[in-house]
Amino acid sequence: MLLRPVESAKGAAIVGAALGRWLGIEPTVLGHPEPAINGNWDVELEAALPGLRSLQAAHAAALNLGGHPVFAWPRCAAAIATLPNVAAQHPDAVVVWFDAHADLNTPENTTTGYLGGLALSASLGWWDSGLGAGLDSRNVVLGGTRDLDPAEQSHVDDGTISLAAGPDMLTQLDRLISDRPIYFHLDCDVLDPGIMPTDYSVPRGLTLDDLTAVATRLAHNPIVGVEIGEFEDHGDAELARSQAERLVSALAPLLSTNR
C-alpha cells in the first residue's frame, strides 16, 4: 500500500482483502499508513519518495513474474511509480485510465497543487518526478473521465490523449485499444457518487454494470496488470467490506484468469 492518508490506506487494505478472497490468495502488503501532510505537490512528493521507490521496486518485480498482477493503492499518486514500470516492461501496452479526473496537470499549470493530479503526466515525461517516465501518449486511453481542467482538455482536443466517454464509450474503447495489451487503472471516483466510498464526487459517473461491461471488453485483450485506487474507509466496516466485494465482482472478467 502507498502512504497516506490513513483512511485511504485502510480502504486499500479492504479492497486488497476482497481481492484476496476472490482470488483465493493472501495479499502482500507494502508500507504502512501515515498521517496526511496536506501540503503542496512538491512537499507531498518529497515525503512520499521513499515509499514510492519501495512500491516501484515491488511493482516491477510483480510485473516481471508474468501473469497479470492486481494492485490496490490508497491514492492515484502511486501511478507516478507504477506506470514507468509498465512502459519499461510492456512498451506496447495501453494504459486504460478509468478515473473521473485525467491527472494530466503539471507543476506549471496545476491550480490545486495536488500531487495526485500530476500522476499520469509524470509517467508521460511532462515533468520530472524522479521516478522515471517512458509512457507514450499514444498508449494512454482515458475512460469515463469528465472533470478536466482546461490544460487537460486541450490534450484531448488536440488528439494527444484519447478519451472514451459518453453513451458509446464501449465502441470508442474498442476502437482505441484494438487488440493491444492492457494495463487497467481504476480510480473509484469514475463511478457515480455514492456507489463506492471516495474522497471525490463527480456527477454523471459510471454504474457498476458499466464497469462490468468495460471489464468484459478489456478481458478480450492480454492483461498486463490491474490497479485500483481511491477506495476510502469511512468507518463502517461491514458496509466497506460489502462495497469492496461489489467492486471486485464488477471487475471479475479482468480477474478471472488469475483464479
N, C-alpha and C positions, 0 to 999 in steps of 0.2 A: 504494500500500500504506500501511497505517496506520503505527504507530510501533514497538511493542515487544511482546514480546522478539524477539531476533534469530532464534530458531528459528521463531517464528510468521511473521515477515516472509519468511523463506526458504520456509516452507510455502506462503504466499500466492503467492509467485513461481512455485512449482512448479505450483500449480493454475492460475494465470494462463497459464503456458506451455502447459499441457494444453488449456485453453480456446482459446488462440490457434491451436494445431494443429488442433483440431476445427473451429473456425470459419474457418480459413484466413486469419487476420489476425495482425498484430503487436500484442501487448498494450501499452497505455500504462501506464507505471509511475509511481507517485506516491510521493514521500518516500524515506526510506532507513532501514535498520534501526538501532536504538539499543539499548543495554543496558537490561535490565529495572530498574525502580525498586523494585518490590515494596513500595510504600507504601500508605497508606490511599487511599480513592477520591478525596478532595479533592487530595491530593498528586499522584496519577496524572493527574487531570483538568487541574490547572494545568500540568503538564509537557506534556501531550498537546494542549492547546488550539491552539497554532499549527498543528500538523499536522492536527488535526481541522477547523480552519477552512479550510485549503487543500483538504482532502479534500471538505468540504462544497461549496465552490465548484466543484470539478471534477465532483462528482457531479451537482450541479444543472445544469451545462452539458450533461452527458451525457444526462440525462433530457430536457432541452429539445430535444435533437436528434431525439427521437422514436425509433421502433423499440422494442426492449426491451434496453437495455444490460445487460451481465453484469459483475459485480464480484467480485474475490477480496480479502478483507480478512484480516489476521492475527488480529484479535480482534473479538468481537461488540460491543465498545465503539464500534466505528465507526458502529454504528446510531444512536448519540447524534447524529451529524452527518447521517446519510443519511435517516433517517425523517422529520424535519421537511421535507425537500425533497419527499418523496413526498406528504406531507399537503398541502403548498402547491400542487404542480403537478397532483396527481391526488387531489383530496379525496374522490372516490368509490371509490378503490382500497382493496382489503383487503390488509393486511399479513399474509401467511400465514407464521407464525413457527415453523419446524421446528427445535427445539432441545430437548435434554434438560431444560434449565432455562428458567423463564419470564422471568427477568431483569426482574422487576417489583418488586424491592425499592426502597426509597428510603433516603436518608441517615438518616432517622429510625428505620428498622426493620432495616437491614442488620446481620447478625451477623458478617459477614466483612470488611466494608469494601472489598469487591472492586468496582471500577468497572464491570466487565462485567455484574455482577449488577443494575446500575441502568440498563442500556442502554435497555430498552423503556419503562420507566416515565418516563424523561426526555422522550421524544417524546410521551408522553401528557399531559405537563404536570404530573406528580405531584411533580416537583421541578425546580428551575431549573438547567440545565446551562450556560446562557449561549449555547447553540447553537439555541435555538428549540424549539418543540413543535408543537402543532396536530393531532396524531393523535387521532382519535375512538376511544374504546374499542370502539365498535360495529364499527369497521373493523379489528379485530385478531382473528385466529384462531390460537391455539396449536395445534401439531401434534406428536404424539409426545412431548409434554412429560410427564415423570414424576418429576422431582426438584424439588418445590415446597416452599418454606418456608411456615410457617403463614399468614403475611400474604398471600403469593401465592395460596395455596389458597383463601383467603377470597374473593378477587376472582373466582375461578372458581365457587365455591359460590354466590355471590350473583348470578351472571349478568353481572357487569361485564365479564368477559373470557370468550370462548368457547374451548373446548378440544375438539379431535378426537383421540381416542386409543382404544386397545384394538382388539379384533377387527373392529369395524365402523367403524373410523376413516374409511375412504373414504366410507361412507354419511353419516357425520356431516359430513365435509368438504364433500361435495356439497350438503348442506342449508344449511350455514353460508355458503358462498361464493356459491351460486346462479350468476348469470351476470355477477357484478361483476368489474371489472379486478383483476388480482393483482400484488402486489409480493412476491416469494418470498425469504425469508431462511432460509438453511440453516447451522446450526452442525453440524459433523461429529460432535459427541458425541450427536446424536439417533440415530445408528446404533449398533448393538450393539457393545460393546467389542471391539477387535481388527480391525474391518473397515477403519477409517481411523485414521491416527496423530493422536491428540488428547491434550491435557493432562488431560482429564477423562473418566472411565469410569463410566457409569451403566448397570447391568444392564437387560436386557429391552428393548433398543433395536430399531430397525428394521433390516431387511436391505436390501441393495441392490435386490432385487426389489421390496420395499415402496416404496422411494424412487422407482423407475421407475413404479410404479403411481400414486403421488402425482403425479409429474411429468406423466404421461399425462392424469390428470384435470384438473390445473390448466391444461394446454395447450389445453383447450377454451375457456378464457376469454381475453380480452385480457390480455396480459402487459406490465406496466409496466416491470419490471426483475427481475433476479435477483442476490442477493448471497450469497457463500459465505465462511464464516469458520471459524477454529479447526482448520485442517489444519496439523499440525506436521511439521517436518523433524527426524527422529530420527537422521539421519546416514547412512542407506543410500540413496544417490541413485537407484539403479536400482529399489529397492523403492518409494520415494516416487513416482517417475515412474509406475510401474505402478499404484499405488493411485490416483493422481490421474487417470489415464486411465480407470480403472474408475468413479470418481466422476462424471466428465464424461459417460461413456457412460450411466450411470444417469439423468442429468439430460437426456439428449438430446431427449426430447419437448419440453422447455421451451426448448431452444436451436435447434431445427430451423429456425424462421422467420428466424433470423439468418444462415443459411448462404447 
